Amino acid sequence: MGNILLIEDDKTLNRGIKISLEKDHHIVTSVYGYTAAMNEVWKRTYDLILMDINLPDGNGYSLCEKMHQESITTPVIFITANDTEADMLRGFKAGCDDYITKPFSVEVLRRKVMVILKRVSKQSRENVIRYKDLTMDMDKKLVTVKGEPCHLTPAEYKLLEYMIQNKGRVLTRDMLLSNLWDAYGNFVDENTLRVQIKRLRQKIEADPKSPEYVITVFGIGYTFGSRIEKNN
């Protein structure tokens, strides 16, 4: 099941596609023009966008390009009567993931939708890391502890992300400084790193003096989680 935005100005076709996809238990939001589509795209998150190219108040190429300029990476399938090779190449250049030309088989559309949503679901699972009571969604840049949002500074988030990606591995202070701080062109010493570690623990640990997540490896550096745990 996916949350789909359908942008198609032909109301009969729009309704037909919506009914077909809802039979597959997808949630389908229908709009009929460029302006309405712009409002939807920036208002909420969708798993997939089905988009006609020729709209009464704009075109799908432009909308797709604007989405990518704003780092909106929702997959797009163009549904259009523009069926020349040049049209298709322009669509892929604008950032679409697939292209269906009118007239088309509803069954083919259903299958293409299923394939893309399956890919999106897999990527989403891969980009969400859970450990004990802590969850990090790397796509949304969101960290929660026991289901509650944890508000981290960009530096704290980057530190936690690097440590989680290297869970169970001992990270020396030099590794942390090199991978996290020098990339910003800032001078950072070990004292600053210790301060960041302390602040991060205060935000994510139930007891910062007895941490479960950011563990000190004395004389070397830090690690995320216990190095002897097997099931997390």
N, C-alpha and C positions, 0 to 999 in steps of 0.2 A: 504494500500500500504506500502511495506517495502523495505529497501535497503539490498539486500541479496548477500552474497559471496558464490559461488558454487565452491567446490573443488572436482573435479572428473576427473580422467585421461582417462576414456573411453570417447572419443570425441563424439561418437554417442549418448551415454546416457547423457552426459553433455549438448549437444545441445537440446535433447528432453526435459530435465528438465527445461532448460532455457526458451524454447518456451512456455511450459505449465505455468510456473510461470509468465511470462510476459503477458500472456493473463489475469491474475488477476491484472495487472497493477503494479506488483512489478518491481523494478529496480534490475537486476541480473548481477553481475560481475562474469565471468567464469575464472577459472585458472585450470591447469592440473597437478600441482605438489606441493610438500612440500615447496620448495624454493620460488616459486612464491606466494604461499599462505602466507608464513611468511612475505614477503614484503607487501602484501595487508593488512594483519591484523594489522601491525604496522604503516601503512601509513595513513589509514583512518578508520572511525567508521562505523560499520555495525549494522543493527538491528538483523540479524540472519545469521548463517553460516551453510551451508549444506556441510558435509565433508565426503569423502571416507576415510576409514582407511588405506587401502593398496595403497600407492602412489609410483611412480617409484623412488623417491629420499628421501623417509622418510615414516613416518606413522602418521595417525591422532591422535593416542593416545598421542604421544610425543608433537604434535602441541597444542592439547587441554591443556595438562599439562603446557606447557610453557606459554600459554595465561593466565591461572589462576595464575601462579607464578608472572606474571607481572600485576596482577589485571585487566586484560581484561575480562570483565564479559559478553561478547556477548553470547547469547544462541547458543548452538551447537546441530544440529541433525546429528548423524552419519548415513551414507547410505553405507551399506557394505554387502558383501557376508559372512562375519564372523558371523554365526548365532547360535553359541553355547551359552549356559548359561554363561560360563566362559568369552566369548568374550563380551557379553552384560554387565556383571558385571564389567569387566575391563573398558569398555567405560564409564559407570556411575561413576566409581571411578576416571577416568581421568577428569571428569567434564562435560560430555555431558548432555543435557536436555531430549533427546529422541533418539530412535534407530529404524531405518527402515532397514530390511534385504532384499537383492535382491533375486529373482525378487520381485517387489512391484507394487502396484496400484498407478498410478499417482494421482488419486483422493484422496487416503489415504494421500499421501504426501502433496497435496494441503491443506487438512483439518488440518493436523498437523502444517503446516506452519501458517495457519490462527489463530489457537489457540495460538501459541507462540507469534506471532506478536501482537495479541490482549492483551495478558498479558504484553508484553513489553511496549505497548502504555499506558496502564493503570498505570504501575509503573512510566513511564516518567512523566505523568501528575501529579502524586502524589508527585514527587520529585522536581517539579518546583513551586515556590511560587511567586506570583505577588501581589504587593501592590502599588497602585498609579503608579508612574513612575519607580519603582524599581522592578527588577526581580532577583531571586536567583535560579540557577540551582544547586541543591545539588549533582547531579551525576557528573557534569562537574566541580564543584567547581568554578562556574562563576557567577559574579554579574554584572548586567548592570543597568544603570540609563538613562532613555529616549533612550534606545537602544544602548547606548555607554558603552563599557567595563569599569568597575571600578576596578582598580588594588589595592587590599587590601593585607596587610601582613597576614601571617597565623593567628596571634593573632587577628587582626581586623576581619578577616573572621569568626573565631570561635566565637567571641563576637556577631557579627551580626546574625550568624546562630542560636545561642542560644536564642537571643532576638526574632527573627522571629518565631521560633518554639513555643515561649510562648507569641505570639502576644496578646496584650490587658491585659496581666497579669503584675502586678507590681512585679518587680524583685529587691529584696534588694541588697545592695552592697555585703553583705555576701554571698548571693546566687550566684552572678556573680563570685566572687572570688573563691568560693568553686567549682563551676561547670566548670570554664574555665581555671583557672590559676594553682590551686594546683595540678591538674592532671599532670602537666609538671614538678613538683618537684621544681618549682621556688618560691622564696619569692617575693610576690607581695603585696604592700600596696594599700590603697584607692587612694593615689595620682597617682600611676601608672595607676589605673583603670580610673581615671578622664582624664589622658592624652590620653589613648586609645579611650575613648568616644569622646574627642575633635577631634582627628585625623580622627576617623570614620565619624563624622559629616562633617568635611571639605571635605571628599570625596563623600558622598552620598547626602548631603543636598543642596538644592538650596541656602538657607540662613542658615548657621550654627547657627546664633544667634536666629533664629526663626524656630527650627527644626520641620519637619513633621513626621520623622521616629523615631528617638531616643529621646524620651521625658523624661525630668527630672520630677520625682515625689518628690517634695521637702521634705527633712527630711527622706526619705525612700530609694529611689534608682531610677530606670529607668523603662520605659515600651516602647514597640515598637508600634507605632501608637496610636491613640486616644482610650481611654477606652470606649468612648460612641458611637463610630462608629459601625454600624450594617451591612453595605453592603460591606465591604472590608475584 
